[in-house]
Amino acid sequence: MGMAVCGNNPSSKTGEYFEAAGLLWLPLAQISQHFAPEVCAACKYWDSNDGDGLDADGARRLAVAL
């Protein structure tokens, strides 16, 4: 199973779509939560494909932290 991240209103081509296999996604999610726990708290379901996610500001703040 893979995880897909789709930008709702992307400001660039880069923000449109990102996909990672499950074995790659889970470590990425854990690293994100480790380095930016306050930003990542806005997303409750890091291990599912249910549509939960960060808003644009949260995504930018996570990118800076990583």
CHARMM internal coordinates of N, CA and C (Angstrom, degrees):
IC EDIT
DIST 1 N 1 CA 1.4504
DIST 1 CA 1 C 1.5133
ANGL 1 N 1 CA 1 C 108.93
DIST 1 C 2 N 1.3095
ANGL 1 CA 1 C 2 N 117.07
DIHE 1 N 1 CA 1 C 2 N 140.67
DIST 2 N 2 CA 1.4481
ANGL 1 C 2 N 2 CA 122.40
DIHE 1 CA 1 C 2 N 2 CA 176.72
DIST 2 CA 2 C 1.5118
ANGL 2 N 2 CA 2 C 110.82
DIHE 1 C 2 N 2 CA 2 C -114.51
DIST 2 C 3 N 1.2949
ANGL 2 CA 2 C 3 N 115.07
DIHE 2 N 2 CA 2 C 3 N 164.86
DIST 3 N 3 CA 1.4606
ANGL 2 C 3 N 3 CA 121.45
DIHE 2 CA 2 C 3 N 3 CA 176.07
DIST 3 CA 3 C 1.5181
ANGL 3 N 3 CA 3 C 108.48
DIHE 2 C 3 N 3 CA 3 C -114.42
DIST 3 C 4 N 1.2996
ANGL 3 CA 3 C 4 N 116.86
DIHE 3 N 3 CA 3 C 4 N 134.97
DIST 4 N 4 CA 1.4527
ANGL 3 C 4 N 4 CA 122.40
DIHE 3 CA 3 C 4 N 4 CA 179.31
DIST 4 CA 4 C 1.5221
ANGL 4 N 4 CA 4 C 109.36
DIHE 3 C 4 N 4 CA 4 C -115.30
DIST 4 C 5 N 1.3088
ANGL 4 CA 4 C 5 N 115.61
DIHE 4 N 4 CA 4 C 5 N 133.87
DIST 5 N 5 CA 1.4580
ANGL 4 C 5 N 5 CA 121.78
DIHE 4 CA 4 C 5 N 5 CA 175.89
DIST 5 CA 5 C 1.5193
ANGL 5 N 5 CA 5 C 106.65
DIHE 4 C 5 N 5 CA 5 C -114.41
DIST 5 C 6 N 1.3177
ANGL 5 CA 5 C 6 N 116.43
DIHE 5 N 5 CA 5 C 6 N 118.85
DIST 6 N 6 CA 1.4567
ANGL 5 C 6 N 6 CA 122.09
DIHE 5 CA 5 C 6 N 6 CA -178.45
DIST 6 CA 6 C 1.5205
ANGL 6 N 6 CA 6 C 109.33
DIHE 5 C 6 N 6 CA 6 C -118.93
DIST 6 C 7 N 1.3184
ANGL 6 CA 6 C 7 N 116.54
DIHE 6 N 6 CA 6 C 7 N 128.68
DIST 7 N 7 CA 1.4555
ANGL 6 C 7 N 7 CA 120.46
DIHE 6 CA 6 C 7 N 7 CA 177.03
DIST 7 CA 7 C 1.5165
ANGL 7 N 7 CA 7 C 110.62
DIHE 6 C 7 N 7 CA 7 C -73.44
DIST 7 C 8 N 1.3220
ANGL 7 CA 7 C 8 N 117.78
DIHE 7 N 7 CA 7 C 8 N 131.10
DIST 8 N 8 CA 1.4675
ANGL 7 C 8 N 8 CA 121.09
DIHE 7 CA 7 C 8 N 8 CA 179.09
DIST 8 CA 8 C 1.5170
ANGL 8 N 8 CA 8 C 112.02
DIHE 7 C 8 N 8 CA 8 C -71.69
DIST 8 C 9 N 1.3079
ANGL 8 CA 8 C 9 N 117.05
DIHE 8 N 8 CA 8 C 9 N -38.10
DIST 9 N 9 CA 1.4623
ANGL 8 C 9 N 9 CA 122.16
DIHE 8 CA 8 C 9 N 9 CA 179.50
DIST 9 CA 9 C 1.5295
ANGL 9 N 9 CA 9 C 106.96
DIHE 8 C 9 N 9 CA 9 C -145.41
DIST 9 C 10 N 1.3406
ANGL 9 CA 9 C 10 N 117.49
DIHE 9 N 9 CA 9 C 10 N 67.98
DIST 10 N 10 CA 1.4617
ANGL 9 C 10 N 10 CA 120.15
DIHE 9 CA 9 C 10 N 10 CA -173.16
DIST 10 CA 10 C 1.5174
ANGL 10 N 10 CA 10 C 112.66
DIHE 9 C 10 N 10 CA 10 C -65.50
DIST 10 C 11 N 1.3287
ANGL 10 CA 10 C 11 N 114.70
DIHE 10 N 10 CA 10 C 11 N 146.01
DIST 11 N 11 CA 1.4613
ANGL 10 C 11 N 11 CA 120.24
DIHE 10 CA 10 C 11 N 11 CA 178.54
DIST 11 CA 11 C 1.5189
ANGL 11 N 11 CA 11 C 111.64
DIHE 10 C 11 N 11 CA 11 C -93.27
DIST 11 C 12 N 1.3376
ANGL 11 CA 11 C 12 N 117.35
DIHE 11 N 11 CA 11 C 12 N -5.78
DIST 12 N 12 CA 1.4594
ANGL 11 C 12 N 12 CA 121.49
DIHE 11 CA 11 C 12 N 12 CA 177.19
DIST 12 CA 12 C 1.5251
ANGL 12 N 12 CA 12 C 109.41
DIHE 11 C 12 N 12 CA 12 C -153.07
DIST 12 C 13 N 1.3107
ANGL 12 CA 12 C 13 N 116.59
DIHE 12 N 12 CA 12 C 13 N 169.04
DIST 13 N 13 CA 1.4677
ANGL 12 C 13 N 13 CA 122.09
DIHE 12 CA 12 C 13 N 13 CA 178.03
DIST 13 CA 13 C 1.5302
ANGL 13 N 13 CA 13 C 110.61
DIHE 12 C 13 N 13 CA 13 C -59.35
DIST 13 C 14 N 1.3252
ANGL 13 CA 13 C 14 N 116.90
DIHE 13 N 13 CA 13 C 14 N -35.90
DIST 14 N 14 CA 1.4662
ANGL 13 C 14 N 14 CA 122.02
DIHE 13 CA 13 C 14 N 14 CA -178.94
DIST 14 CA 14 C 1.5261
ANGL 14 N 14 CA 14 C 111.33
DIHE 13 C 14 N 14 CA 14 C -60.17
DIST 14 C 15 N 1.3097
ANGL 14 CA 14 C 15 N 118.21
DIHE 14 N 14 CA 14 C 15 N -33.87
DIST 15 N 15 CA 1.4505
ANGL 14 C 15 N 15 CA 121.99
DIHE 14 CA 14 C 15 N 15 CA -177.00
DIST 15 CA 15 C 1.5150
ANGL 15 N 15 CA 15 C 115.35
DIHE 14 C 15 N 15 CA 15 C -83.74
DIST 15 C 16 N 1.3245
ANGL 15 CA 15 C 16 N 117.40
DIHE 15 N 15 CA 15 C 16 N 1.70
DIST 16 N 16 CA 1.4636
ANGL 15 C 16 N 16 CA 119.94
DIHE 15 CA 15 C 16 N 16 CA -177.17
DIST 16 CA 16 C 1.5232
ANGL 16 N 16 CA 16 C 113.47
DIHE 15 C 16 N 16 CA 16 C -74.78
DIST 16 C 17 N 1.3468
ANGL 16 CA 16 C 17 N 117.06
DIHE 16 N 16 CA 16 C 17 N -44.28
DIST 17 N 17 CA 1.4584
ANGL 16 C 17 N 17 CA 118.67
DIHE 16 CA 16 C 17 N 17 CA -171.06
DIST 17 CA 17 C 1.5234
ANGL 17 N 17 CA 17 C 110.86
DIHE 16 C 17 N 17 CA 17 C -158.45
DIST 17 C 18 N 1.3341
ANGL 17 CA 17 C 18 N 116.12
DIHE 17 N 17 CA 17 C 18 N 136.41
DIST 18 N 18 CA 1.4641
ANGL 17 C 18 N 18 CA 123.15
DIHE 17 CA 17 C 18 N 18 CA 173.21
DIST 18 CA 18 C 1.5141
ANGL 18 N 18 CA 18 C 106.85
DIHE 17 C 18 N 18 CA 18 C -142.47
DIST 18 C 19 N 1.3244
ANGL 18 CA 18 C 19 N 116.34
DIHE 18 N 18 CA 18 C 19 N 135.23
DIST 19 N 19 CA 1.4624
ANGL 18 C 19 N 19 CA 120.22
DIHE 18 CA 18 C 19 N 19 CA 179.07
DIST 19 CA 19 C 1.5279
ANGL 19 N 19 CA 19 C 109.70
DIHE 18 C 19 N 19 CA 19 C -132.70
DIST 19 C 20 N 1.3257
ANGL 19 CA 19 C 20 N 115.73
DIHE 19 N 19 CA 19 C 20 N 141.95
DIST 20 N 20 CA 1.4634
ANGL 19 C 20 N 20 CA 121.34
DIHE 19 CA 19 C 20 N 20 CA 176.20
DIST 20 CA 20 C 1.5211
ANGL 20 N 20 CA 20 C 108.66
DIHE 19 C 20 N 20 CA 20 C -140.77
DIST 20 C 21 N 1.3230
ANGL 20 CA 20 C 21 N 115.30
DIHE 20 N 20 CA 20 C 21 N 141.53
DIST 21 N 21 CA 1.4630
ANGL 20 C 21 N 21 CA 120.35
DIHE 20 CA 20 C 21 N 21 CA 175.32
DIST 21 CA 21 C 1.5221
ANGL 21 N 21 CA 21 C 108.72
DIHE 20 C 21 N 21 CA 21 C -62.81
DIST 21 C 22 N 1.3222
ANGL 21 CA 21 C 22 N 116.51
DIHE 21 N 21 CA 21 C 22 N 153.69
DIST 22 N 22 CA 1.4685
ANGL 21 C 22 N 22 CA 121.13
DIHE 21 CA 21 C 22 N 22 CA -178.23
DIST 22 CA 22 C 1.5098
ANGL 22 N 22 CA 22 C 113.42
DIHE 21 C 22 N 22 CA 22 C -52.92
DIST 22 C 23 N 1.3335
ANGL 22 CA 22 C 23 N 116.91
DIHE 22 N 22 CA 22 C 23 N -40.00
DIST 23 N 23 CA 1.4657
ANGL 22 C 23 N 23 CA 120.21
DIHE 22 CA 22 C 23 N 23 CA -179.53
DIST 23 CA 23 C 1.5216
ANGL 23 N 23 CA 23 C 112.38
DIHE 22 C 23 N 23 CA 23 C -67.21
DIST 23 C 24 N 1.3130
ANGL 23 CA 23 C 24 N 117.83
DIHE 23 N 23 CA 23 C 24 N -23.89
DIST 24 N 24 CA 1.4642
ANGL 23 C 24 N 24 CA 121.60
DIHE 23 CA 23 C 24 N 24 CA 177.01
DIST 24 CA 24 C 1.5235
ANGL 24 N 24 CA 24 C 111.49
DIHE 23 C 24 N 24 CA 24 C -93.32
DIST 24 C 25 N 1.3264
ANGL 24 CA 24 C 25 N 116.17
DIHE 24 N 24 CA 24 C 25 N -32.45
DIST 25 N 25 CA 1.4530
ANGL 24 C 25 N 25 CA 120.20
DIHE 24 CA 24 C 25 N 25 CA -176.69
DIST 25 CA 25 C 1.5249
ANGL 25 N 25 CA 25 C 112.65
DIHE 24 C 25 N 25 CA 25 C -66.23
DIST 25 C 26 N 1.3226
ANGL 25 CA 25 C 26 N 117.25
DIHE 25 N 25 CA 25 C 26 N -46.12
DIST 26 N 26 CA 1.4639
ANGL 25 C 26 N 26 CA 119.41
DIHE 25 CA 25 C 26 N 26 CA -175.08
DIST 26 CA 26 C 1.5250
ANGL 26 N 26 CA 26 C 112.96
DIHE 25 C 26 N 26 CA 26 C -60.28
DIST 26 C 27 N 1.3325
ANGL 26 CA 26 C 27 N 120.38
DIHE 26 N 26 CA 26 C 27 N -44.71
DIST 27 N 27 CA 1.4702
ANGL 26 C 27 N 27 CA 118.89
DIHE 26 CA 26 C 27 N 27 CA 175.36
DIST 27 CA 27 C 1.5295
ANGL 27 N 27 CA 27 C 112.35
DIHE 26 C 27 N 27 CA 27 C -63.58
DIST 27 C 28 N 1.3221
ANGL 27 CA 27 C 28 N 117.40
DIHE 27 N 27 CA 27 C 28 N -37.10
DIST 28 N 28 CA 1.4618
ANGL 27 C 28 N 28 CA 120.36
DIHE 27 CA 27 C 28 N 28 CA 177.80
DIST 28 CA 28 C 1.5295
ANGL 28 N 28 CA 28 C 110.60
DIHE 27 C 28 N 28 CA 28 C -63.08
DIST 28 C 29 N 1.3137
ANGL 28 CA 28 C 29 N 116.72
DIHE 28 N 28 CA 28 C 29 N -42.30
DIST 29 N 29 CA 1.4633
ANGL 28 C 29 N 29 CA 120.83
DIHE 28 CA 28 C 29 N 29 CA 177.80
DIST 29 CA 29 C 1.5259
ANGL 29 N 29 CA 29 C 110.82
DIHE 28 C 29 N 29 CA 29 C -64.14
DIST 29 C 30 N 1.3142
ANGL 29 CA 29 C 30 N 117.38
DIHE 29 N 29 CA 29 C 30 N -41.46
DIST 30 N 30 CA 1.4707
ANGL 29 C 30 N 30 CA 121.05
DIHE 29 CA 29 C 30 N 30 CA 179.45
DIST 30 CA 30 C 1.5218
ANGL 30 N 30 CA 30 C 111.61
DIHE 29 C 30 N 30 CA 30 C -66.16
DIST 30 C 31 N 1.3253
ANGL 30 CA 30 C 31 N 117.48
DIHE 30 N 30 CA 30 C 31 N -41.97
DIST 31 N 31 CA 1.4661
ANGL 30 C 31 N 31 CA 121.17
DIHE 30 CA 30 C 31 N 31 CA 177.68
DIST 31 CA 31 C 1.5250
ANGL 31 N 31 CA 31 C 109.74
DIHE 30 C 31 N 31 CA 31 C -62.91
DIST 31 C 32 N 1.3204
ANGL 31 CA 31 C 32 N 116.40
DIHE 31 N 31 CA 31 C 32 N -43.18
DIST 32 N 32 CA 1.4653
ANGL 31 C 32 N 32 CA 120.62
DIHE 31 CA 31 C 32 N 32 CA 179.27
DIST 32 CA 32 C 1.5239
ANGL 32 N 32 CA 32 C 110.78
DIHE 31 C 32 N 32 CA 32 C -59.36
DIST 32 C 33 N 1.3182
ANGL 32 CA 32 C 33 N 116.81
DIHE 32 N 32 CA 32 C 33 N -46.19
DIST 33 N 33 CA 1.4599
ANGL 32 C 33 N 33 CA 121.17
DIHE 32 CA 32 C 33 N 33 CA -179.15
DIST 33 CA 33 C 1.5285
ANGL 33 N 33 CA 33 C 111.63
DIHE 32 C 33 N 33 CA 33 C -67.72
DIST 33 C 34 N 1.3176
ANGL 33 CA 33 C 34 N 117.15
DIHE 33 N 33 CA 33 C 34 N -30.61
DIST 34 N 34 CA 1.4676
ANGL 33 C 34 N 34 CA 120.89
DIHE 33 CA 33 C 34 N 34 CA 178.86
DIST 34 CA 34 C 1.5329
ANGL 34 N 34 CA 34 C 111.25
DIHE 33 C 34 N 34 CA 34 C -69.98
DIST 34 C 35 N 1.3445
ANGL 34 CA 34 C 35 N 116.58
DIHE 34 N 34 CA 34 C 35 N -46.36
DIST 35 N 35 CA 1.4603
ANGL 34 C 35 N 35 CA 120.61
DIHE 34 CA 34 C 35 N 35 CA -174.75
DIST 35 CA 35 C 1.5302
ANGL 35 N 35 CA 35 C 114.29
DIHE 34 C 35 N 35 CA 35 C -85.37
DIST 35 C 36 N 1.3138
ANGL 35 CA 35 C 36 N 117.67
DIHE 35 N 35 CA 35 C 36 N -19.71
DIST 36 N 36 CA 1.4671
ANGL 35 C 36 N 36 CA 120.57
DIHE 35 CA 35 C 36 N 36 CA -179.09
DIST 36 CA 36 C 1.5296
ANGL 36 N 36 CA 36 C 110.04
DIHE 35 C 36 N 36 CA 36 C -141.62
DIST 36 C 37 N 1.3307
ANGL 36 CA 36 C 37 N 118.30
DIHE 36 N 36 CA 36 C 37 N 60.94
DIST 37 N 37 CA 1.4629
ANGL 36 C 37 N 37 CA 119.95
DIHE 36 CA 36 C 37 N 37 CA -175.24
DIST 37 CA 37 C 1.5276
ANGL 37 N 37 CA 37 C 113.67
DIHE 36 C 37 N 37 CA 37 C -61.65
DIST 37 C 38 N 1.3338
ANGL 37 CA 37 C 38 N 117.12
DIHE 37 N 37 CA 37 C 38 N -35.84
DIST 38 N 38 CA 1.4639
ANGL 37 C 38 N 38 CA 119.00
DIHE 37 CA 37 C 38 N 38 CA -178.68
DIST 38 CA 38 C 1.5226
ANGL 38 N 38 CA 38 C 111.52
DIHE 37 C 38 N 38 CA 38 C -70.41
DIST 38 C 39 N 1.3171
ANGL 38 CA 38 C 39 N 118.34
DIHE 38 N 38 CA 38 C 39 N -35.21
DIST 39 N 39 CA 1.4635
ANGL 38 C 39 N 39 CA 121.98
DIHE 38 CA 38 C 39 N 39 CA 176.75
DIST 39 CA 39 C 1.5263
ANGL 39 N 39 CA 39 C 109.26
DIHE 38 C 39 N 39 CA 39 C -70.74
DIST 39 C 40 N 1.3152
ANGL 39 CA 39 C 40 N 116.46
DIHE 39 N 39 CA 39 C 40 N -45.61
DIST 40 N 40 CA 1.4682
ANGL 39 C 40 N 40 CA 121.81
DIHE 39 CA 39 C 40 N 40 CA -175.35
DIST 40 CA 40 C 1.5222
ANGL 40 N 40 CA 40 C 112.99
DIHE 39 C 40 N 40 CA 40 C -70.55
DIST 40 C 41 N 1.3138
ANGL 40 CA 40 C 41 N 118.03
DIHE 40 N 40 CA 40 C 41 N -16.90
DIST 41 N 41 CA 1.4646
ANGL 40 C 41 N 41 CA 120.95
DIHE 40 CA 40 C 41 N 41 CA 179.93
DIST 41 CA 41 C 1.5306
ANGL 41 N 41 CA 41 C 111.87
DIHE 40 C 41 N 41 CA 41 C -62.30
DIST 41 C 42 N 1.3270
ANGL 41 CA 41 C 42 N 117.03
DIHE 41 N 41 CA 41 C 42 N -22.48
DIST 42 N 42 CA 1.4679
ANGL 41 C 42 N 42 CA 120.66
DIHE 41 CA 41 C 42 N 42 CA 179.46
DIST 42 CA 42 C 1.5255
ANGL 42 N 42 CA 42 C 112.32
DIHE 41 C 42 N 42 CA 42 C -69.21
DIST 42 C 43 N 1.3152
ANGL 42 CA 42 C 43 N 117.55
DIHE 42 N 42 CA 42 C 43 N -17.81
DIST 43 N 43 CA 1.4625
ANGL 42 C 43 N 43 CA 122.71
DIHE 42 CA 42 C 43 N 43 CA 179.22
DIST 43 CA 43 C 1.5222
ANGL 43 N 43 CA 43 C 107.79
DIHE 42 C 43 N 43 CA 43 C -111.04
DIST 43 C 44 N 1.3104
ANGL 43 CA 43 C 44 N 117.14
DIHE 43 N 43 CA 43 C 44 N 118.47
DIST 44 N 44 CA 1.4701
ANGL 43 C 44 N 44 CA 121.10
DIHE 43 CA 43 C 44 N 44 CA -175.31
DIST 44 CA 44 C 1.5230
ANGL 44 N 44 CA 44 C 113.57
DIHE 43 C 44 N 44 CA 44 C -90.52
DIST 44 C 45 N 1.3166
ANGL 44 CA 44 C 45 N 118.12
DIHE 44 N 44 CA 44 C 45 N -26.15
DIST 45 N 45 CA 1.4596
ANGL 44 C 45 N 45 CA 121.24
DIHE 44 CA 44 C 45 N 45 CA -171.34
DIST 45 CA 45 C 1.5267
ANGL 45 N 45 CA 45 C 111.69
DIHE 44 C 45 N 45 CA 45 C -117.57
DIST 45 C 46 N 1.3068
ANGL 45 CA 45 C 46 N 116.71
DIHE 45 N 45 CA 45 C 46 N 70.48
DIST 46 N 46 CA 1.4673
ANGL 45 C 46 N 46 CA 122.22
DIHE 45 CA 45 C 46 N 46 CA -179.27
DIST 46 CA 46 C 1.5244
ANGL 46 N 46 CA 46 C 112.19
DIHE 45 C 46 N 46 CA 46 C -69.33
DIST 46 C 47 N 1.3155
ANGL 46 CA 46 C 47 N 117.84
DIHE 46 N 46 CA 46 C 47 N -19.17
DIST 47 N 47 CA 1.4582
ANGL 46 C 47 N 47 CA 120.26
DIHE 46 CA 46 C 47 N 47 CA -175.67
DIST 47 CA 47 C 1.5324
ANGL 47 N 47 CA 47 C 113.18
DIHE 46 C 47 N 47 CA 47 C -107.70
DIST 47 C 48 N 1.3303
ANGL 47 CA 47 C 48 N 116.39
DIHE 47 N 47 CA 47 C 48 N 24.20
DIST 48 N 48 CA 1.4621
ANGL 47 C 48 N 48 CA 118.91
DIHE 47 CA 47 C 48 N 48 CA 176.80
DIST 48 CA 48 C 1.5268
ANGL 48 N 48 CA 48 C 109.86
DIHE 47 C 48 N 48 CA 48 C -141.15
DIST 48 C 49 N 1.3042
ANGL 48 CA 48 C 49 N 115.21
DIHE 48 N 48 CA 48 C 49 N 165.63
DIST 49 N 49 CA 1.4623
ANGL 48 C 49 N 49 CA 122.96
DIHE 48 CA 48 C 49 N 49 CA 179.62
DIST 49 CA 49 C 1.5232
ANGL 49 N 49 CA 49 C 109.93
DIHE 48 C 49 N 49 CA 49 C -105.95
DIST 49 C 50 N 1.3297
ANGL 49 CA 49 C 50 N 117.33
DIHE 49 N 49 CA 49 C 50 N 49.38
DIST 50 N 50 CA 1.4599
ANGL 49 C 50 N 50 CA 120.25
DIHE 49 CA 49 C 50 N 50 CA -172.31
DIST 50 CA 50 C 1.5186
ANGL 50 N 50 CA 50 C 114.64
DIHE 49 C 50 N 50 CA 50 C -97.66
DIST 50 C 51 N 1.3258
ANGL 50 CA 50 C 51 N 118.31
DIHE 50 N 50 CA 50 C 51 N 3.81
DIST 51 N 51 CA 1.4548
ANGL 50 C 51 N 51 CA 120.78
DIHE 50 CA 50 C 51 N 51 CA 178.65
DIST 51 CA 51 C 1.5132
ANGL 51 N 51 CA 51 C 114.13
DIHE 50 C 51 N 51 CA 51 C 96.07
DIST 51 C 52 N 1.3275
ANGL 51 CA 51 C 52 N 118.21
DIHE 51 N 51 CA 51 C 52 N -5.13
DIST 52 N 52 CA 1.4605
ANGL 51 C 52 N 52 CA 121.60
DIHE 51 CA 51 C 52 N 52 CA 176.23
DIST 52 CA 52 C 1.5265
ANGL 52 N 52 CA 52 C 108.25
DIHE 51 C 52 N 52 CA 52 C -67.61
DIST 52 C 53 N 1.3115
ANGL 52 CA 52 C 53 N 117.37
DIHE 52 N 52 CA 52 C 53 N 148.18
DIST 53 N 53 CA 1.4600
ANGL 52 C 53 N 53 CA 118.49
DIHE 52 CA 52 C 53 N 53 CA 179.18
DIST 53 CA 53 C 1.5054
ANGL 53 N 53 CA 53 C 113.36
DIHE 52 C 53 N 53 CA 53 C -179.39
DIST 53 C 54 N 1.3151
ANGL 53 CA 53 C 54 N 114.82
DIHE 53 N 53 CA 53 C 54 N -177.10
DIST 54 N 54 CA 1.4601
ANGL 53 C 54 N 54 CA 122.68
DIHE 53 CA 53 C 54 N 54 CA 179.91
DIST 54 CA 54 C 1.5213
ANGL 54 N 54 CA 54 C 109.98
DIHE 53 C 54 N 54 CA 54 C -90.64
DIST 54 C 55 N 1.3266
ANGL 54 CA 54 C 55 N 115.80
DIHE 54 N 54 CA 54 C 55 N 153.12
DIST 55 N 55 CA 1.4570
ANGL 54 C 55 N 55 CA 119.07
DIHE 54 CA 54 C 55 N 55 CA 172.12
DIST 55 CA 55 C 1.5354
ANGL 55 N 55 CA 55 C 108.09
DIHE 54 C 55 N 55 CA 55 C -82.05
DIST 55 C 56 N 1.3230
ANGL 55 CA 55 C 56 N 117.38
DIHE 55 N 55 CA 55 C 56 N -179.83
DIST 56 N 56 CA 1.4688
ANGL 55 C 56 N 56 CA 121.54
DIHE 55 CA 55 C 56 N 56 CA -175.89
DIST 56 CA 56 C 1.5241
ANGL 56 N 56 CA 56 C 111.52
DIHE 55 C 56 N 56 CA 56 C -60.08
DIST 56 C 57 N 1.3268
ANGL 56 CA 56 C 57 N 117.50
DIHE 56 N 56 CA 56 C 57 N -42.89
DIST 57 N 57 CA 1.4581
ANGL 56 C 57 N 57 CA 120.20
DIHE 56 CA 56 C 57 N 57 CA 179.73
DIST 57 CA 57 C 1.5303
ANGL 57 N 57 CA 57 C 110.55
DIHE 56 C 57 N 57 CA 57 C -64.64
DIST 57 C 58 N 1.3125
ANGL 57 CA 57 C 58 N 117.64
DIHE 57 N 57 CA 57 C 58 N -42.79
DIST 58 N 58 CA 1.4507
ANGL 57 C 58 N 58 CA 121.63
DIHE 57 CA 57 C 58 N 58 CA 178.26
DIST 58 CA 58 C 1.5214
ANGL 58 N 58 CA 58 C 111.90
DIHE 57 C 58 N 58 CA 58 C -62.43
DIST 58 C 59 N 1.3431
ANGL 58 CA 58 C 59 N 116.24
DIHE 58 N 58 CA 58 C 59 N -41.02
DIST 59 N 59 CA 1.4687
ANGL 58 C 59 N 59 CA 120.59
DIHE 58 CA 58 C 59 N 59 CA 178.59
DIST 59 CA 59 C 1.5257
ANGL 59 N 59 CA 59 C 110.97
DIHE 58 C 59 N 59 CA 59 C -63.64
DIST 59 C 60 N 1.3374
ANGL 59 CA 59 C 60 N 116.99
DIHE 59 N 59 CA 59 C 60 N -41.14
DIST 60 N 60 CA 1.4720
ANGL 59 C 60 N 60 CA 120.41
DIHE 59 CA 59 C 60 N 60 CA 177.58
DIST 60 CA 60 C 1.5252
ANGL 60 N 60 CA 60 C 110.75
DIHE 59 C 60 N 60 CA 60 C -64.71
DIST 60 C 61 N 1.3298
ANGL 60 CA 60 C 61 N 117.18
DIHE 60 N 60 CA 60 C 61 N -43.91
DIST 61 N 61 CA 1.4558
ANGL 60 C 61 N 61 CA 120.60
DIHE 60 CA 60 C 61 N 61 CA -179.56
DIST 61 CA 61 C 1.5260
ANGL 61 N 61 CA 61 C 111.26
DIHE 60 C 61 N 61 CA 61 C -65.05
DIST 61 C 62 N 1.3249
ANGL 61 CA 61 C 62 N 117.42
DIHE 61 N 61 CA 61 C 62 N -36.97
DIST 62 N 62 CA 1.4584
ANGL 61 C 62 N 62 CA 120.76
DIHE 61 CA 61 C 62 N 62 CA 176.80
DIST 62 CA 62 C 1.5251
ANGL 62 N 62 CA 62 C 110.24
DIHE 61 C 62 N 62 CA 62 C -65.95
DIST 62 C 63 N 1.3292
ANGL 62 CA 62 C 63 N 117.12
DIHE 62 N 62 CA 62 C 63 N -43.20
DIST 63 N 63 CA 1.4659
ANGL 62 C 63 N 63 CA 120.79
DIHE 62 CA 62 C 63 N 63 CA 179.16
DIST 63 CA 63 C 1.5279
ANGL 63 N 63 CA 63 C 110.60
DIHE 62 C 63 N 63 CA 63 C -59.30
DIST 63 C 64 N 1.3175
ANGL 63 CA 63 C 64 N 117.33
DIHE 63 N 63 CA 63 C 64 N -42.38
DIST 64 N 64 CA 1.4755
ANGL 63 C 64 N 64 CA 120.70
DIHE 63 CA 63 C 64 N 64 CA 179.07
DIST 64 CA 64 C 1.5246
ANGL 64 N 64 CA 64 C 110.16
DIHE 63 C 64 N 64 CA 64 C -64.30
DIST 64 C 65 N 1.3107
ANGL 64 CA 64 C 65 N 117.32
DIHE 64 N 64 CA 64 C 65 N -42.28
DIST 65 N 65 CA 1.4710
ANGL 64 C 65 N 65 CA 121.02
DIHE 64 CA 64 C 65 N 65 CA -179.04
DIST 65 CA 65 C 1.5210
ANGL 65 N 65 CA 65 C 111.85
DIHE 64 C 65 N 65 CA 65 C -65.08
DIST 65 C 66 N 1.3416
ANGL 65 CA 65 C 66 N 116.15
DIHE 65 N 65 CA 65 C 66 N -37.23
DIST 66 N 66 CA 1.4541
ANGL 65 C 66 N 66 CA 119.02
DIHE 65 CA 65 C 66 N 66 CA -178.96
DIST 66 CA 66 C 1.5110
ANGL 66 N 66 CA 66 C 110.89
DIHE 65 C 66 N 66 CA 66 C -78.66
END
COOR INIT
IC SEED 1 N 1 CA 1 C
IC BUILD
